Amino acid sequence: GVVLYVLVAGYPAQNLQAAFNLLHKADRDLKTLPGMPEDMPDTYYEMLDKMLTYRWKSRKTAGEMLEDEFVMFHQALEDKNPEREMMRTQSVVLSGTGEKAADAFGFVKFQRSLTFILATLLAKGDLESLLSYIEAKVSTDDSMDSKLGVIEVKDIKSFLQTMGKHTSMAANGCLASINQQDNAQAYDNYSYEYTLLKPFTQADGGNNELDSSTRSVRLSKKAKAAREMMALSSSERVPRKRRSKANVYV
């Protein structure tokens, strides 16, 4: 169901919390999902609702969904003989799907860069402080749900700025590195999965009393890894000016 939604509306990175909240409502209106085209047939929403059934025992199987009217219409359309009872379904053209896919792909690369910058440039204590800022905001904001585990990128930047002023000089370096990433400003309102940072706060299980040379080697390796990842992500990023506009027929 989620895949079917994303194929039509694109990945709702800017409205991920809103989409999550809507899908968990008992009386949800799927037509109001972020990015959903206005002219989709009712049979599409009926099929989507069945596929998004929360309890898997009540959810239709893939084989059963192949007999749904929305699917049957397109099978019949290929034979140029749609049956009369399937006239509720209309074929529509979805424009801009190429740009939506490029946006989603670009943000995946940016999120990976952001995770590596934070995990490699911040000390364990600073990373724990950042997570405490995040979790405090999520727990006090009624519009956010901790089960989703996301927060907007601009909030991450704001927390780093606060930390840089009061507790951590490394936070300033992180913020500068993040802002140097391609399209960094464009992703300010996108939802970042902050749970990706939690594994990096776990103890190594080794000797905490490292000598200065060992600590220096480890920090050098972390910094090198961060630089390599940042360069890789920049080279793989899809430039906005090169995005192609594509139409998809459904």
SULNORFEN-V115109 format. One record per pair of residues at least 12 apart in sequence whose C-alpha atoms are under 7 Angstrom apart, sorted by the first residue. I is the first residue (numbers start at 1). GAP is how many residues later the second one is. D is the distance in whole Angstrom. If there is no record, write none. Layout:
I&GAP&D + I&GAP&D
This chain:
1&47&6 + 1&50&5 + 1&51&5 + 9&26&5 + 9&27&5 + 9&28&7 + 10&25&7 + 10&90&5 + 10&91&7 + 11&93&6 + 12&22&6 + 13&177&5 + 13&178&5 + 14&175&6 + 14&176&4 + 14&177&6 + 15&19&7 + 16&175&6 + 17&127&6 + 19&14&6 + 19&15&6 + 30&15&7 + 41&48&6 + 41&49&6 + 43&26&7 + 43&27&5 + 43&46&6 + 44&26&6 + 47&21&7 + 47&23&7 + 69&17&6 + 70&19&7 + 73&13&6 + 73&16&7 + 91&159&6 + 92&157&6 + 92&158&6 + 93&154&6 + 93&155&6 + 93&156&5 + 93&157&7 + 94&153&6 + 94&154&5 + 94&155&6 + 95&151&6 + 95&152&5 + 95&153&7 + 96&149&6 + 96&150&6 + 96&151&6 + 97&149&6 + 97&150&6 + 97&151&7 + 98&146&6 + 98&147&5 + 98&148&5 + 99&144&6 + 99&145&7 + 99&146&6 + 102&136&7 + 102&141&7 + 106&131&6 + 106&132&6 + 109&124&6 + 109&128&7 + 111&81&7 + 113&116&6 + 113&117&6 + 113&120&6 + 114&64&6 + 115&82&7 + 116&110&6 + 117&57&6 + 117&109&6 + 118&56&6 + 119&78&7 + 119&81&6 + 120&102&5 + 120&103&6 + 120&106&6 + 121&49&7 + 121&53&7 + 121&102&7 + 122&48&6 + 122&49&7 + 124&77&6 + 126&42&7 + 127&74&7 + 128&73&6 + 130&29&7 + 133&26&7 + 149&44&6 + 149&45&6 + 149&46&6 + 150&41&6 + 150&42&5 + 150&43&4 + 150&44&6 + 151&40&5 + 151&41&5 + 151&42&7 + 151&43&7 + 152&36&7 + 152&37&5 + 152&38&5 + 152&39&4 + 152&40&6 + 153&34&7 + 153&35&5 + 153&36&6 + 153&37&6 + 153&38&6 + 153&39&6 + 154&34&5 + 154&35&6 + 157&18&6 + 160&12&7 + 160&15&6 + 181&53&7 + 182&52&6
